[in-house]
Amino acid sequence: MNFAQLSLIPCILKGVEAVGYTTPTAIQEQAIPVILDGRDVLGLAQTGTGKTAAFALPIMQILSLGNRGGIRSLIIAPTRELAEQITQMFGDLGPGTNIGVVPVYGGVSKARQVAAIRRGPDVVVACPGRLLDLINDRSIDLSRVEILVLDEADNMCDMGFLPDIRRILEYIPTRRQTLFFSATMPEDIRVLSKSILNDPVNIQVDVIAPAKTVSHALYPVPFKLKKQLLLAMLQRIATGRVLIFTRTKHRTRRLALDLKNQKYRVAALQGNMAQNARQNALDGFRSGKFDLLVATDIAARGIDVSGISHVINFDMPNTVDAYTHRIGRTGRAEHTGEALTLTTSEDEGLVRSIEKVLGARIERRRLPDFDYGAPETATPNQDIRLNGTHNTQGRQPRIQARPTSGTRRRPSQRRRR
Ligand code: AMP
């Protein structure tokens, strides 16, 4: 299944392409056609499933095909972070449209938000408190709203926004399409959804839990020290065959090159490679010619290599499903494997979602003796740092040269040429 098969029009597909999504997530596959059909939706889905794009894409399509004028879609979200994320998602997906989106939340200048609303956005993404404030001031007119979205309804309820939401609903036309998303469905949420949805289509996506044979650990690190930390991990953790994931083709290429420069036996696997180059990388990884394979999610989909001791997420994946797929490459059958994930402060939301699915907190680890305070000033260029031409103390990197030939070495020693 690809996005074009979901009846999305070219200007919307342009946005999908711009953000680099190739395959719709489960909720996108189910929700997009239903929303385009004008139906109400009751979506039971967590963050990390791709639910924002699942409603943003069809909303943009409906709005770009209809008559312009007034706020035609209102999205209500519990926190300003979520409101910003949703706004950002519309921005990222919307370059092919000229749909205007304005976020509305408290704690920042009201005058500026009022001015932005006067400029006539098509979509407003709002937190309940400030929205009600603007309604009371008569600074916002919701009488043209055609599509209403309630996102993270359970969180809104937990935060005590239910009365606010009921009041806001009084200002929105009753003839509208309503999309209601919640990660859980306690009784009060069910009652609320029943009262505002009209013959909804129920959509439920379960996030697949990662295999129990895999142990998980997070390695929090400042973004700029990621490559240094990875190198230190590869030196100090006894690993066998290691699959390393990055977020983009470029980062895969770059990281594989950097590791190669460090004399690791490494191959890259990413979508821009010719089929035979991909095959060589995979065959080499399988046969033991390469100890490390650096890959993107798409390229690694379905690869079946036994004996992968570690999956290292050099970049956090985008979704919980992607995390599950990635680490499904280790810990196959009865073997145990380790999933080690480098995380930066930006990854916190997804970490929480993954922990929810696992039903447990993931252990945070610090690599002993790694200099987490390594000043970026002394090492201005990540790639130079990685290439080991210098480090903070001006010492040579700790990497030991290993013999190139001779008897077969233990897995933990095999990775260096
Ligand atoms: P959400 O559940 O909406 O918070 O989305 C979680 C993450 O998934 C965001 O970083 C999105 O950019 C990403 N995402 C959404 N849809 C897709 C897709 N089809 N392919 C890859 N990543 C996606």
Boltz pocket constraint, residues with backbone or C-beta under 6 A from the ligand:
constraints:
  - pocket:
      binder: B
      contacts: [[A, 20], [A, 21], [A, 22], [A, 23], [A, 24], [A, 25], [A, 28], [A, 46], [A, 47], [A, 48], [A, 49], [A, 50], [A, 51], [A, 52], [A, 53], [A, 318], [A, 319]]
      max_distance: 6.0
